[in-house]
Amino acid sequence: MRVPLVRGAAAPPLAAPARRDLVAWSREILGRDWLTAWLFAGPMLALLVGLIAWPFLQGVWMSFNLVIGGQWRGFVGLQNYIDTITDPYFQRSFWITVQFTASAVALKFVFGLVAALILHNITRGRTILTALILLPWIVPEVVTALAWRFLYDPVFGGLNLTLQTLYQLTGGLLGVSRGIPWTGDPKLALWSMVAVNLWKGIPFFTVLALAGLKSIDRELYDAAAVDGANAWQRFLHVTLPGLRYVIIVETLLSTIWTFNTFGLVFLITGGGPGGATRLYGILAYEKIGGLRYSSGVATALVTAPILALAIIVLGRYMRAGQRGDFGDEGILYRGVMLLLWPVRQLVRLLVAAFWAVDYVVEIAFEKLARLSDILFTRGDPRRKKLVGSIGSKLLIYVPLAVILLFVLFPFYWIFITAFKSTLQFQQKQSIFWPAPWTLDNFVTLFTKTEFVLWYKNTIQVALVSMLISVIVSSLGAYALVRLRWRGAGFISTAILLTYLMPGIMLVVPLYQIFVALRVINTPTSLMIAYPTFLMPFACWLLMGYYRSIPEELEESALIDGCNRFQAFTRIVLPLTMPALVAVAMFAVTQAWNEFLFAFIFITSNAATTLPVGLGKMVIGDVFPWGQLMAASLLMAIPVVTFYGLAQRFMVEGLTAGSVKGGG
């Protein structure tokens, strides 16, 4: 029956179909989940764009101008880069940085892998030993710098005192008769800094390699043993191929971080003596400190192409590890591989040389084993088993003892010096043990310095930046992995590019942004900056972990009536707890460690954090070592306790979220 039209009646609604068409069109163009994705990823993108991308573009533009202090004196094109590249100081600084990076990364890889293999193959005390080896990574950077600066002191330093005592005890066979200027001799200073970086970086390689070893199928070792492979051959043909992805990722990450090193070397040597440890980051800082902003930024940026190559390769392996395969190689990656062709050929040549040497060594050791079998076991199966057991224990516990001695030596000196009186310390009485024990250094800290205020500020910054890091990275990584929207792939790649940004390059633009926001000289500036620079690693870790969770769980929740946010909070987050704890631990460590931004952005004592506060306790060449070591001990306790309680979650999070996968 036809309904007649009545004058004045409402017209049929036309907006709803139009609205539906608009929604369908937007989903077709921007992706099915674009609106939800932008809500999830919005905070992450705001931080990355506002505090990394925009300052980076500002820095690039600054490098094309002549900027002295706050005055822009005109466009100069590539002149700053030409001046930098042709500057003998930069050339020397660049090669010092290359030498420092190559030596430190190679040593960290070897020691870290050895430590991981030892921890993986022992059961008794593994948790405690893992916690001990993690200590250097956990302690704040300023504590590391103060401890090693104290150890290297030519007069009162623990290293020289130990070597001199050893010389006396062994009648001159071991040790030295007088102090060695570890950081005062240009020939020794750089290698002394390599040792510090090695001490600080071994745990990172150990943790990732240990997580990778857990993911290797034990049946592969059993099959190799059945085929007659000895322990060394199983290591070469099972362990190393199984760790291939982990080795590439950890080596590239460490190379980028080591190349951009600033704080440790600056705090220990300041770039001296005679520029022997002036890394390119320190040179850039010196220029910025001299108000040559554009020249300093150009110095930091001129190395960007080298780091970009490493980041592109790193990004491919990170994404491959999360997918479980390498997929198609893009044009950009193929171009990078073409540029790196000489390096690849050199690596292949070194690998071929290694296998040739290994073949000769294996034959020699096989003959040596037969000779030892004749001399020591004489064909007796019991003796052979006993000798094999002793040999395997020596291979495990001797390297473990060496690594633990290297790791714990600085902590020992921090501890005993904190409880020594000033007179006992100056007169070198009871060098290796406080006699008597005293709390004078702690009393002085709490009564005559602003240590409590610095501690309070640091805890506040660490907790807030940790919460921001966990919330923002968990939401952003989920949007990149689970939701369908245009631009997710580009953003995933762009996040990795933040590894390219040396902190020293962003100091000036960030300072100007924080001045405009009126947060400079307040803890808020650090609470905003720290999570931003943790974001790439946190997102990578969480993206890998999200991919390990079956998507069907969320789909079931959505069918049962949950919206996307409810599915995320009720289903995904509880399953992601190990990775979230790992992110929280990294966030606390970074906030507790960071020196450069805190040093530049905070000048008021009311907002000073511990890393800068401890630096203020040094007046000229006067180092109150007892108070500094007491402060270092108190500064290390909270973060060490946090890691001790949560280290299991961190290893589990790394195992499932970052090192499981491709290749």
Steps between C-alpha positions, in 0.01 A plus 500: 500500500642835400536754780401849388739785563383742765603860475734589783607140567870428549694396191663155492849507659771530236798565732538142624578344158734788424671449832532128434649573160752738658603239758535234231703737283729596791559133583580425139751784484647497852450138599234298679606598856646844431300689761570253781863476389549875519346506848741227613807638324425870553703553821800314355488698176466828689818429696697371202397784269517776759820403676701312237380569146446874544823561697684291241367714215587812698851366551539422130385850406732647761792311346435682169520838671757689702367499856709653777329476835137590436579720199425372148744677266390365168488197273839343421396179324746214544778718635465370858536143373798588279669674791429200724628235259819694426562583867802301629344490846187334362702256289697392804186487713318289240774237479527489879125431510531225237788337688314527829178356355660211311714390795223532760231323295730210406603445863143534628382240250766246602467549877120522484471180298738315733304616805170396339632155412625449856172610657301287257698187586492520877202443729626562852503870587401614150258766626754656736780489241274658237411778743870563575595519132210739438624745764714722270207552264269589787706754691462864398745642249630759741575224755692311233695813411584584861597141583736465206641848540582402856649165392718676242626765745883473485548561876194374688341283230410143584650359180849636563486412870402143414777465241759646737395264779515208256851610401612492862339165575650325194846653529460695179368214285154653466361850535680834478738684730345843457174653385397498134331815359214309340309807382795740508706325231373563144609147401296337778201734536295372205551136595405587857171637362452185293532298822230713666267461201570126501413478870178694445397315183570132573157452669306617192670240279465238775127552549413494130725202429361315803146565379600377153656182639174418675320503164734243333348151483695252714431227247743669260782447750398138557496432126844659456639294789364182345679595176829517693536878541704610800412800720691749282340371181154517658574860593607587145226316312203521739543784749637771271246439218224496763622835634553656158207739528582590862866563420416734212242698701707534818816589307328767291320647802820507703693652208251785472492563875878475538564728204276762665664462843535826688428490874746242629803629316411863567463438873825304531744678268313796349652397167859522621786467544595702194184394316590129524143411600317783324221304334300681235214556748737677739635714216142598407428583864810719520384695196149543639645602835700762310168629355588372150163332470491441125854362493426269795182367340682445169769306687234275649316460168795431274515142626129445433545315166718236667249448780212500250651201318523308826143594593355386167664161538397490866139578409487217249625245751277633780188473284612162367550369851150609597340351188703182507626548143678761294233558237571704192804723489407857416678731261649698789648191662644377168656843449656489844638152433653632178674779691618251760633256240868559595416445868309182419793365299737580785272317744483199266879500472535511879248217537688289245825569683333403829387163361848435361661576835232302680573196282869510595422564868251212516758259356760624749263466795391156385862384505553674833194322641636164385837579660338605829288186486818290480680696773220549755230240445696215339179371345324465836132603450471619862805722476382628163164593647669668799740700281210605274297612800791703642569656159137603447483655848820693438358631169192621684623625836834660407344741244209556742744594776683743269174666389369526857831649619483760222134577573518516880838671543360858472209419733741371762690829500179704506384306804817512712578864415150608605571376855852641538583823682670781309818461706515125445452552128763774467763312702431172312439310821339157471475533123271205433267525798359782719669511839306627677166504323335841503178664381656847481463520121128420519444751780674769296285418198174537691595802708735714289382443142170504311521124446147430633351759265692359201386150594137610525518672160655193338237264640223732382644527149565125479150396607314747279714432193460125561119531507498711185733255324292194587163656415599675179718223356248225583220688324713604203656157443156338513372738231797417277460123537130424534308780326463548125576855397697677234839624615568232761791355300657841442470591869650165607802577283516866606510401866829322440647816350492660844804284580676724250456807716803580717371666814754779465350599163152548647607691809467850353164451320354318802620774731321758285180291496502459878562871545193568284299249706631662822618169641872566479678476834224274636476120538216508245748548215675174593170317556405584140839444339601167654197293383539639148850361457406166656208460258682323211636217714177469699285486185728241339487281809121527536429456129683170507314392812158596359572288193561200724143525641234318291272756336203265542486591872416861418258400226308286750482793741373729223232247408394483865432874500829660603621803313860521385625680810332247732653212303838670531480562875326175603658249263830631358654697787486217759676270252760768424606551862862373459560740210337788690725430800802496267397838356448637852848383600660659196309823570609518864861425403504773236345758731745404775798506262453797269743787541511719187140628494490538879826697485376733224130542585531534880703778659294562813610304805134450592447283190844336481512121464760266646727467192548877485499542879787257544692691236449821702673339797828509305658843538786555257747217549377418850312169513336409833533132415348369821182706459482430127526125555240514777267692269569252220413211731171660603420589141553145379296320768144576371559407139703190595215390728247560223698289256560229757127460552405516134793357302306180423229704328758694302667187359159347428386818328811512284474132415140514380495856374823591331739218425253239384491475128655516169800365333 
